[in-house]
Amino acid sequence: MPKDDIDELLNAIFSNGKLNLNPVVKPGGAAAKEPAQVLQENLDEITAANESVRRELEEMERNMHADGLAASVSSSAAVDASQKEATFSALAGTVKQRLIGQDTFAEELSRAFEGAFLLRGEQASPRAVLVVTGTPGSGRTTAIETICAALNRAGLFREVRPAAIDLSQYPSSDSQKVFVQDLYTALESHAPVLLFTGEQEASPAVLRQVGELSMQGKLALPGRYTLQKGMLVDIDTALVPHTVRSLSCEGRILVFETEQSAQRLAGLFGAGFLSCVSAVCSTEPFSKEARSQLAKRQLEELVRRAQGQFSLALKIDASLENWLAERFDSTLGVPSIQKRAEELFRAVGDAKLNNRGLKQGLLTVRENQPVLLAEDDVPSVPLIQEKPAEDERAAVRAQLEQIVGLEPVKDYILSLEETCRVNEMRRARGLKTAPISMHMIFTGNPGTGKTTIARLAARYLKAIGALSEGQLVEVTRADLVGKYVGHTAPLTMQAVRAALGGVLFIDEAYSLCRGQDDTFGLEAIDTLVKAMEDYRDNLVVILAGYSREMEQFLQANSGLRSRFPNRIEFPDYTGEELTRIACGLAKDRGCRIDEAALAPLTAYFSAVQAADARTGGNGRLARNVVEDAVLSQSRRILRENSDDLETLLPDDFDVL
């Protein structure tokens, strides 16, 4: 309907700002109609015109998506330069208010987001690729969400939260289409930030897609897709008028939250990934002061909640703040203190229920147990019963027993307790005690369980009192060796500081030194040797790699061999052990391997190990075989309409 006709209709319906219900007759028109009839007909025509415009806009949007175009995700054009400057000037302070002990990280991340805007200019929304690294629970997600919320309040972002994509949800090549659909949904949300996590568990096909999106800003879709009812649908060979050929992240900031370095991400996403990374921001290990501040903040929140929910006025003794700070677990980060504080709050609630007349009290620590003192200084029952160290030792022993094979290795790990116990006995009698060197070298082929044993060793060393924290920090050459003069030593020390109180695990350690001309590698080794001496009472270093290569590596530094007196060889798995591992992996997936498949599997594994155990994969070989069998089982179940969803039959194993 032409615009002039619509205007004429509106003028006929409304006169002088009032509803005109008089009969309306166009010149030369038919006889007059009832006012209600005229009104209805006119409104119907306007509605039809609006619907036509809406369909045209939808058609335009579909064409834009088909060409890889995306809607704007930022309203920064409406914010002038002075407003932007004021927003970013206050951004780091806003993040610091939420995070404790991460001031440098807050400033780095705020500058990275500001840089995305400055580099992008005024013509379009910001576009950047950021890598945010650090240990779990160190505030990475909180910082990102805080920045997004602050920029939303300032009018720079249309959405408050980032769109999170957990790449671990796409572990197989078959999940590639699901990832494409989820990515489309995230882009359609207009979220200004795409937050990627879980890259270690993603399939190579999905990782390649993420790399392409990061490096090119656009992902060419592997199949034929179209939009149906707002969803991206794989149409295979169907004929449709419009197909979506690509997805674009134009206007988004891509953030990769990870425990790995940017160099290791490049090994997953592609060699060109580093060139598109705008900034790398890393959280720091929490200092003693930061842990105390974390504990204080949680206890202040506990007091507020107790007053609001229980009408109970609490005071906090300094001993409880110290007690809570000492329970900080670097492997979990801030949640480790939050969990303990929540346990305290629930225990206080129970104490209030048992004594409804209790109006005020003092939270303190007696005999290393938090207690609630009432007005008459009579303590309630202990609020939290500490988990004995023996429980943790028993838990580690139980996990070691579940590991298939590796009996000599497991015996060695358990023997560490005996050495520590004898030293404690000597110390108690006033005898001299020599420092115990816990540094180790793990040698053996890939897939023999070196990393798994290293994690358990870290926990066990903490449980027996040899380490204060018990975390495992896993690094490779890429994390320790820099690319220019003066870069290597700070990188190496950053890894050392993150591992203090726990274990620094260096996989493929022989790659640190590639000959006497590798000055950067030699610098990393020299820095590491010095750090081992400086922190000998609070750090354990474990080197891992092939037997022959590790022997050559130990000759790179004269003091290296003497600092690693404990050398543990990891034997290759036998065919029977790999079958047992496969059965355990299948059980973890809710499946079981049919008895008829066990003997053929053992024969297959034995043949592979005998031919070349070094490249066969050992435990990884068993994992790959089970994963392929689960996929084959899924196809068979749908094909045969089977009711048995658990059993993996011999036909499901392609290798048999």
Secondary structure by P-SEA (a helix, b strand, c coil): ccaaaaaaaaaaacccccccccccccccccccccaaaaaaaaaaaaaaaaaaaaaaaaaaaaaaaaacccccccccccccaaaaaaaaaaaaaaaaaaccccaaaaaaaaaaaaaaaaaacccccccbbbbbbbcccccaaaaaaaaaaaaaaaccccccccccccccccccccaaaaaaaaaaaaaaccccbbbbcccccccaaaaaaaaaaaacccccccbbbbbccccccccccccccccccccccccbbbbbbccccaaaaaaaacccccccccbbbbbccccaaaaaaaaaaaaaaaaaaaaacccbbbbbcaaaaaaaaaaccccccaaaaaaaaaaaaaaaaaaaaacccccbbbbbbcccbbbbbcccccccccccccccaaaaaaaaaaaaaacccaaaaaaaaaaaaaaaaaaaaaaaacccccccccbbbbbccccccaaaaaaaaaaaaaaacccccbbbbbbcccccccccccccaaaaaaaaaaaccccccccccccccccccaaaaaaaaaaaaaaaaaccccbbbbbbccaaaaaaaaaccccccccccbbbbbbbbcaaaaaaaaaaaaaaacbbbcccaaaaaaaaaaaaaaaccccccaaaaaaaaaaaaaaaaaaaaaaacccccccccccccccc
